[in-house]
Amino acid sequence: MARLHRALALICTVAAPAALPLALGGCVELVVVGGIAAAAGGGYAVGQERGADGMANDFTIKTEIAKALTQTDPQLQAAITTSVYNGRVVLTGRVPSPAMKAAAAQIAGRTHQVRTVYDEVEVAPVEGIWDDAKDTWITTQVRSEMVVDPSIRSVNYAIETENGSVYLIGSARSQGELDRATRIARHVPGVKRVVSYVEVRSGAPVVAGPPALGASPPPAAYPGPSYPSPGYPRPASPSPIEVQKL
C-alpha cells in the first residue's frame, strides 16, 4: 500500500468518473493528512493522548525506519507501511520472501526509542494498484466514520489497511470507546478482519467481549456506515476482530 500513497495524487487527477467515489476517498485522506501536518503544533497535537512530544518522537521513529529500510533494500521501503504510536510500531505490507520480512522486523526493532514491534507483514505477491486503492478507500471510510462519532477521539488512532485487514493502533479513553471504534471498522464494506493493537488509557491490555457485570452500558450499537458504497457489497455479518495482548 505504500506505493499508492506516492501515486495517489495522480490517480485523483485522472480517475474515471465511475471510480470517483473510490478515488475521492483516497484524495480526502491525503488532504486530511496535509491538514494534520500543518496543525501539528496546535490543537491537533494537544488533542492527542501522546501530546506534541509523543507525536514528534513517533515521527522521528517512522522516518528513521523508512531511511533504514531504503538503505537496506529500496524494495523494502516501497513494500512496507509503518504505523507508530507512542513508540509502538506496526509493520504491514507484502514482501516476496521470508528473509525480507525478517529484515524489516529487525530494522524496526533496533530503531532508537521503539518499544515494541508488531510484525504484520505478509510473504505474498505484491498487491496491484486497484487492490491498493481498495485498501486506501477502506482506511478513509474508517477514519471518516470515527471523526464524526462524538464518542471517539479519532486523533488517538492510527489506521492502516492491507488486503482488507484493518489494523488499529493508538490509545482509547475507555473500553467502550475502543469497542465502538472496532465496531465501525468491522462494518465497513470490503473489510475482512480487524486487528487491534490499541491500549486503553490506563495501558492495560485490550479485552474483547462485553463489559463486566456492573460496568457502565456500552454506547448504542453502531448502525453501520452512512455512505454509499458502490462496488463494495455489504457483508452478511461484521468482520471478525482479533484483539492482541499488549
N, C-alpha and C positions, 0 to 999 in steps of 0.2 A: 504493500500500500504506500510505502514511502515514495515510490516513483510517481504516484498520482499527484502528490502534493506539489511536485515541481511542474507538472504538466497541466494542472487544473485551470490555471488562468487561460490557457489556450483553449481548453475544452469549453469553458464557459463562453468564450467568444464565438466559437464556430459550431457549437452544438446545434443539431437539427431541432426544429420545433417539437417534434414528437418526443424528444429526450429532454426537453426543457425542465420538467419537474425534477428530474434526477440531477441534471447539471446545475440547476439553481441551488439545489441542496448543497452541493459542493461549493458553489460560489459563496453562499451565505457563510459557510464555515470559514472560508478564507477571510471574508470581511470581518467576521467576529474576532478572529484571532488577531487581525491587524488592529482592531479597536482595543483589544485587551492589551496588546503591547504598548499602545500609545498611552493607556491609562494606568499602566502598571505601577507608577509612582504614586497614584492617588487612591480613590475609593475602591478600585478593584482589588488592590493588594490588601487594603485594610479589611475588606470583607472576607478574606480567606483565613481559615484557621491557622495556616502556616505562616501568615504575615509576609511582609515585604522581604525580610531577610531569608525566610524559607524559600520564597519564590526565586530569589537571586541565587541561592545555593543550588536549587534544583535546576535552574537554567544552566549554571556552570557545569553541573554533573552531566546534563544532557549534551552540552557542547563538547565536553571532554570525551565522552563515549563516542560521539559521532566522529570526532577527529581521529581517535584511536582505531575505530573500525575502518575508516578510509585509509589510514596508514598501513593497516594490516592487509586489507583487501578491499578495493573500491566496491566490489560486488556485495560485500557485507553491508556497507553503509547504505547502498541502494536498496537492499532487500529487507532490511530490518528497521522497525519503528521502535523508538524508545520513549516510554512514558515514565515520568519521575514525579514522585510526591513525597516530600519530607525524607528524601534520601532513599526511598524505596523505589526500585526500578522494575518495570515490566517490559520485557522484550517480546515483540510479536513480529510475525512475518514468515516468509518461506525461503529456505535455502536448499541447494541441491545435495548437500552431503552432511552426515553427522559431524564431520570434522569442523565444518563452518559453523554449525550450531554451537559446538563446544567452545570454539574460539570466541564467539560473540559473548557467551556467558562468562568466560574467563576475563575478557576485556572489561565488561561491565563490573564484575566482582572486584577487580583490583583498582577501580577508579576511586580517587580520593572522595571521602565523605559518603560513599554508598553504604547503606546499612544492610540492605537485602536485595537480592536479585530473584525475580520470578521469571523463569525462562519458559515462555510460551511459543517459542519459535518452532515451526514445523519443518520437517525434512520432506519436501514435496516440490513438484514443479512450480515455478513462479506463476502467480495469477496473471491473467490477461487484463488489459486496461478496462474492459467492461466489468469484470469481477471487482477490480479495484474501485470502480465508480459506484457499484452497489454498496460496497463496504463504507465508502465515504457518505453515501446517502443515508445509510443506517445510523452512522455516528452523528450526522447532522440532525436527524429526527430525534434521536435520544436526547441530544443536547437541547434542542428546541423545546421539547416537552418538559424537561427539567427546569429550564429557565422560567417558563410560565407557571410552574407549580409553586404556590406560595409556601408549601410545607418543606421544600427542598432548597438548600443553599447550593445552587448548582456550581458556584465557583470553587467549591471544595472537592469537585470530582474531575478526574481526567478520564476520558473515554476513548477507546480505540477499538476498531472492528477489523477482524481478519477472517476471511472466508465465512462470514455470517456469525462468527463468535464475537460477542461484545465483552470487552474487558474493562472493568471499572477499578480505579484505584483512587484513594483520597481519604477524606475524613467525614464521617457523618455525626451530626449532633445527637442523634438518638437511634435506637434500633428501628423505631417506627419510620424515621426519615429514610433509613437505608432500605427498609422493606419496600417503601414506596418507589424509591429510585430504581431498584431492581425490577419492580413490577412494571414500571414504564418501559424499561429495556426489553423485557420479555414479550411485551405486546406489540412491538414494532414489527411490521411485516418484513419477512426475509431473515429475521434473527433465528439462528439455530440453537444457540445456548448463550447463557450469560455467566461470566466468571467474575466473581467479586474479590478484590483484594482491599476492600475498604475497611478502615478501622472506625469504630465508634469513638466519640470524642475522648473517652477515658483511655483508649488504647487497647481495650480488651478485645480478644478475638471475636469476629463476627459469628453469630449463631443463626442458622436458618430455622424457620418454623414459626409457629405462633408465639405471642408473648406469654410470659409466665403467668400463673394464676395470680390474680390480684393486680396485675400491671394495668397501666392505662390502655384503653382500647386503641387499636391502630387507626390510622387515617382511613377515610372512606375508600372503598375499593376503587382502584384506578380503572376507568371505563374503557381504556384503550385510546389510541392516537386519534386526534381530532382533525387530521389532514387527509386528503385523498391520497391514494397510493397506487397510481397506475403502474401496471406491470408487476405488482407485488401482491399475490393472493394472500388474504389473511389466513394465518394458520388456524387449524381447528381448535387448538389449545395453546396456552402460553408455552414459550420455550423453557427448557429446564434451566435451573440455576445451579452453579457449582460454587459453593462458598468455601474459600480457602482458609485454613487455620493459620493465623499470622504469628 
